[in-house]
Amino acid sequence: MLPLTMLISLKSFENGWDPDNISTPVIAAFGDLFTLPAIILAVILVSFLSSVILKYSVFIFIILIAILSFIYGIKAGGEMKKILKQSTPVLLVCSFLGVTAGGFLNNSINTLLKNPSLLTLVPLFSGESGNLVSILGARLSSALHSGLISPVLKPEKITIRNFSIIIFLAIIIYPIIGLLAELSSKLLNIPGLGFIPIIGISTIAGILLISVMLLIVFLISSLSYKNGLDPDNIVIPISTSVTDSLSSLTLISISIMILSLLNL
């Protein structure tokens, strides 16, 4: 992902694209795309380590490399030290939130297995929600850095305009991903819910989720900047992790509610 991130960032700059609107969601989308293959590849590699001693040795080696890298970064000082000090606790919290999202899905496995098209919708819904939240987080961070908005707890005019942009995008995106989820189920000959129910689930859950996340991202941005923290190191990782957790909870809750109303 590092070479790809650099390439997308450079190309967006060369072509005059706004990184907040283009680079951040595109990089996040590629991250989602490569995550599952990377996990599968890691599982395959670990399966070749037949010896328990070898497995523990590899595990200890990786932990040592991580600790030494962290110590080196702290001792290096400058921007690297600042990023490590601010980002490491945030990423640990994000890991916990990610596990929470997995727990929600695990507890809802029966609902998902009974309605396979929902399984198709889950990664689409989570990914696009994260992209929308990333766009908002990046735009607010840039506005704070450039002085266009102040780190106050009452949304200013520019902040409200950014809220409106994200809501407008959500109204467009969520029905489309519901449509895509059902279409893919039809193409793969998987039992679907029907276009109207799944589009309704995606749209209602999406609008509810984004409405909550607008306030959360705004508060995280303002409070981090107000306390002398760089929003670039705080806002996007926390907001996307919270989105992952809430997206699973919101989508499953709305799905159960609509399915029970329709007796599906």
WOFEN-V801285 format. One record per residue. SS is DSSP state (a for helix, b for strand, c for the rest). PHI is phi as a letter, one per 30 degrees, with the letter a starting at -180 (NA if undefined). BURIAL is b if it has 16 or more other ideal C-beta (glycine too) atoms within 10 Angstrom, else e. Layout:
ss:phi:burial
SS:PHI:BURIAL
SS:PHI:BURIAL
This chain:
ss:phi:burial
c:NA:e
a:d:e
a:d:e
a:d:e
a:d:e
a:d:e
a:d:e
a:d:b
a:d:b
a:d:e
a:d:e
a:d:b
a:d:e
a:d:e
c:c:e
c:i:e
c:d:e
c:d:e
c:e:b
c:d:b
c:c:e
c:c:b
a:d:b
a:e:b
a:d:b
a:d:b
a:d:b
a:d:b
a:d:e
a:d:e
a:d:b
a:d:e
a:d:e
a:d:e
a:d:e
a:d:e
a:e:e
a:d:e
a:d:e
a:d:e
a:d:e
a:d:e
a:d:e
a:d:e
a:d:e
a:d:e
a:d:e
c:d:e
c:d:e
c:d:e
c:d:e
a:d:e
a:d:e
a:d:e
a:d:e
a:d:e
a:d:e
a:d:e
a:d:e
a:d:e
a:d:e
a:d:e
a:d:e
a:d:e
a:d:e
a:d:e
a:d:e
a:d:e
a:d:e
a:d:e
a:d:e
a:d:e
a:d:b
a:d:e
a:d:e
a:d:e
c:i:e
a:i:e
a:d:e
a:d:e
a:d:e
a:d:e
a:d:e
a:d:b
a:d:e
a:d:b
a:d:b
a:e:e
a:d:e
a:d:b
a:d:e
a:d:e
a:d:e
a:d:b
a:d:e
a:d:e
a:d:b
a:d:e
a:d:e
a:d:b
a:d:b
a:d:e
a:d:e
a:e:b
a:d:b
a:d:e
a:d:e
c:c:b
a:d:e
a:d:e
a:d:e
a:d:b
a:d:e
a:d:e
c:b:b
a:e:e
a:d:b
a:d:b
a:d:b
a:d:b
a:d:b
a:e:b
a:d:e
a:d:b
a:d:b
a:d:b
a:d:b
a:d:b
a:d:b
a:d:b
a:d:b
a:d:b
a:d:b
a:d:b
a:d:b
a:d:b
a:e:b
a:d:b
a:d:b
a:d:b
a:d:b
a:d:b
a:d:b
a:d:b
a:d:e
a:d:e
c:i:e
c:d:e
c:b:b
c:c:e
c:d:e
c:c:e
c:c:e
c:c:e
c:e:b
c:d:e
a:d:e
a:d:e
a:d:b
a:d:e
a:d:e
a:d:b
a:e:b
a:d:e
a:d:e
a:d:b
a:d:e
a:d:e
a:d:b
a:d:b
a:d:e
a:d:e
a:d:b
a:d:b
a:d:b
a:d:e
a:d:b
a:d:b
a:d:e
a:d:b
a:d:b
a:d:b
a:d:e
a:d:e
a:d:b
a:d:e
a:d:e
c:c:e
c:i:e
c:c:e
c:e:e
c:c:b
c:d:b
c:j:e
a:d:e
a:d:e
a:d:b
a:d:b
a:d:b
a:d:b
a:d:b
a:d:b
a:d:b
a:d:b
a:d:b
a:d:b
a:d:e
a:d:e
a:d:b
a:d:b
a:d:e
a:d:e
a:d:b
a:e:b
a:d:e
a:d:b
a:d:b
a:d:b
a:d:e
a:d:b
a:d:b
a:d:b
a:d:e
a:d:b
a:d:b
a:d:e
c:c:e
c:i:e
c:c:b
c:d:b
a:e:b
a:d:b
a:d:b
a:c:b
a:d:b
a:d:b
a:d:b
a:d:b
a:d:b
a:d:b
a:d:b
a:d:b
a:d:b
a:e:b
a:d:b
a:d:b
a:d:b
a:d:b
a:d:b
a:d:b
a:d:b
a:d:b
a:d:e
a:d:b
a:d:b
a:d:e
a:d:e
a:d:b
a:d:b
a:d:e
a:d:e
a:c:e
c:h:e
c:c:e
